[in-house]
Amino acid sequence: MLAVQDTTEFNLTHLGATEGLGYGTGNQSRGFMLHSLLGVTPEGLPLGVLGMKTWVRHDADLGRKDLRTKRDFHDKESVKWVEGLNHLAALKARCPDTRMVGVGDRESDVYEVFVAERPAGVDWLIRASWERRAAHPERYLWDTVTASAPLGEIGLELPGHRNMGRRTARLTLRCTQVSLIAPPRPSTKGTGRAALGPVDVFAIHALEADPPAGVGPLEWMLLSSVPTRTLGDALERLEWYARRWTIESWHRVLKSGCRIEARQFGTLERFVRASALFAVISWRIMYATLLGRADPDLSCEVLLQPDEWRALYCRANRTSKPPVATPSLGEVVLWIAKLGGYLNRKHDHPPGPTVMWRGFLVLHEITEMYRIFSQDG
């Protein structure tokens, strides 16, 4: 299981009377922060919300970045990445046969994550952001990795962007083990914590060889605790990191579908409670959307209760008699999407989370009505 971590911000500036909010990005907005941990299969299917952390940035800290850099690591926002890894360690005790890999973007390139204690079967995969010192003749991470021999090349299809059409990028892959040197940190004397030591990581580097004129080359530098030595290993790590987009889509459903920022709960505490509820709803919408694409022949009861799919069938087929046989997952996903406004034209893309969210709202209402009439019968 891939456990993708990411942070998002809820902007509630338009709700001036809401109590308990803090400053946001740009220092002018008001709201709160949410750091999430989403379970995802290597194929990209969201399994559920593993953990959430909310906090506000207090007004007393506004404009005091120089003081924040001097704080102990455990008093900084960056500790969220280590807390996420610790949460996986706790989950591992309940799922002993499941291998868990925490996945994070460049913001998670925090040395304390690399050296954090973790049980066997809990690993991490992070996109590098910093040019760290390395105990090698090349002295630094990037130089050490690019000095290693290439493992091979892969072709990556890129969609059209701005003034460029679709193209295939040829990426050269390298991977090697690197010994990183701990960065300087504020004194640990009197804190009861040991100073940071060196750590060995596996680095996976992908670089576009011949980008078009005027276009910067694509490049990824991934660091992982998972042993990575072959071309197949490196390709798997890249595929794992590509699943990170799932949590960004989940955050979009949380904001655009569930519309948390449009609510008027009055206090931060109520917003936090609502976020926990809407997080599960947003996951169910994404789960339905992606599972319907991945395995449409499954029984719809992997997603819906009997009353739900019977009400849906009657509504979609204009009948009062549900079928004896259970419909397939692909059928019910299409019916739900149509309830949300999906037109199902020949060249339309598969239904996305937005129409599925609208469809689930309608499904809830028709299911309640179906139950009422069933009782009368």
C-alpha positions, 0 to 999 in steps of 0.5 A, spaced: 500 500 500 502 506 498 500 512 503 500 518 500 501 524 504 500 532 502 497 538 505 492 543 503 489 549 505 482 551 506 481 559 505 475 562 509 477 569 508 470 571 506 467 568 513 470 574 517 465 572 523 468 565 523 472 564 530 479 560 531 482 561 524 489 563 522 493 566 517 494 563 510 498 563 504 500 570 502 499 572 509 492 576 507 488 570 507 484 566 513 483 559 514 486 552 516 491 547 514 489 540 513 495 534 512 492 528 510 494 521 509 491 517 503 491 509 502 492 508 495 494 501 491 500 501 486 495 501 481 492 508 483 485 505 487 484 509 493 483 505 499 481 510 504 483 515 509 489 513 513 489 519 517 488 527 518 491 533 522 489 540 522 492 546 525 492 554 524 497 558 523 497 563 529 497 571 528 503 571 533 507 568 528 506 572 522 512 575 519 517 571 524 520 567 519 527 568 522 524 565 528 521 559 526 527 557 522 531 557 529 525 552 532 526 545 534 524 541 529 518 538 533 515 545 534 515 546 526 510 544 521 515 540 518 514 535 523 507 532 520 511 528 515 515 524 521 508 524 524 505 521 518 511 516 518 509 514 525 502 513 523 504 508 518 508 504 524 502 504 528 498 501 522 503 496 521 502 493 527 494 492 525 496 489 518 502 485 519 502 482 512 501 489 508 508 493 506 507 500 507 510 506 503 509 513 505 510 517 498 511 525 499 512 531 494 518 535 494 516 539 501 517 532 504 524 532 503 526 533 510 532 529 513 528 527 519 524 523 515 530 519 512 533 517 519 526 516 523 525 510 526 520 505 523 519 497 523 520 493 518 515 493 512 514 501 513 518 505 507 518 512 504 519 515 497 520 522 496 521 527 491 528 530 492 528 538 493 535 539 496 542 539 493 544 535 499 551 533 501 554 526 500 559 522 503 562 521 496 568 524 491 562 528 488 560 531 494 553 532 493 547 528 491 545 530 484 553 530 482 553 523 485 547 520 482 549 523 475 556 520 475 553 513 475 552 509 469 545 509 466 540 503 466 536 505 460 531 509 457 523 510 457 518 514 453 513 518 457 507 520 453 506 528 455 499 531 454 499 538 450 500 544 454 499 551 452 503 552 445 505 545 445 502 539 442 503 532 445 510 529 445 514 523 447 519 525 452 525 520 452 528 519 459 534 516 461 534 513 468 539 512 473 539 509 480 544 508 486 545 508 493 548 515 496 550 516 503 547 523 505 551 527 510 546 530 516 545 538 515 546 543 520 540 543 526 539 548 532 543 545 538 540 539 541 543 540 548 538 540 553 532 537 549 534 530 550 534 528 543 541 525 539 544 529 534 542 527 526 547 522 523 548 520 516 544 515 512 544 511 506 538 512 501 537 509 494 536 515 489 532 514 482 534 519 477 530 520 471 532 526 466 530 528 459 535 527 454 533 531 448 528 536 450 525 540 444 528 547 443 526 552 448 523 547 453 527 545 459 528 538 460 523 533 465 527 531 471 525 527 477 530 525 483 526 520 488 529 518 494 527 512 497 528 507 503 526 501 499 532 498 495 533 500 488 538 497 484 535 495 477 532 498 471 525 494 473 526 497 480 527 504 478 521 504 473 516 501 479 519 507 484 517 512 478 510 508 477 509 509 485 510 516 485 506 517 479 500 515 484 501 521 488 496 525 484 491 521 487 491 525 493 491 532 489 484 529 486 481 527 493 483 534 495 479 537 489 473 533 490 473 535 498 473 542 496 469 543 489 465 537 490 463 537 498 464 545 498 467 545 505 469 552 504 462 554 502 460 552 509 458 557 514 459 553 521 461 559 525 467 556 528 474 552 527 472 546 531 465 545 527 469 546 520 474 540 523 469 536 524 465 537 518 472 536 514 473 529 517 466 527 515 467 530 508 473 526 507 470 519 507 465 522 502 470 524 498 474 518 498 467 514 496 466 518 490 473 517 488 473 510 489 467 509 485 469 513 480 476 509 479 474 502 481 468 503 476 474 504 470 478 499 473 473 493 474 466 495 471 464 487 471 464 487 479 458 486 482 455 493 484 454 491 491 462 492 492 460 500 492 452 500 494 447 497 499 441 493 496 436 499 497 441 504 493 442 500 487 435 498 487 432 505 487 438 507 482 435 501 477 428 503 478 430 511 477 435 509 471 430 504 467 423 508 469 420 502 473 418 500 479 420 493 479 428 492 481 431 486 477 433 479 480 440 479 478 445 484 481 447 490 476 454 490 474 459 496 477 460 499 471 452 500 470 451 503 476 457 508 475 454 510 469 447 511 472 450 515 478 454 519 473 447 521 469 444 523 475 449 528 476 449 530 469 453 526 465 451 526 457 455 519 455 456 522 448 460 517 444 467 522 445 466 523 452 471 522 457 469 517 462 465 520 468 469 524 473 468 526 480 464 532 479 458 529 476 459 523 481 458 527 487 452 530 484 449 523 482 451 521 489 447 527 492 441 525 487 442 517 489 441 519 496 434 522 495 431 517 491 434 511 496 430 515 501 424 515 497 425 508 495 425 506 502 419 510 504 415 506 498 417 500 500 415 500 507 408 502 504 408 496 500 
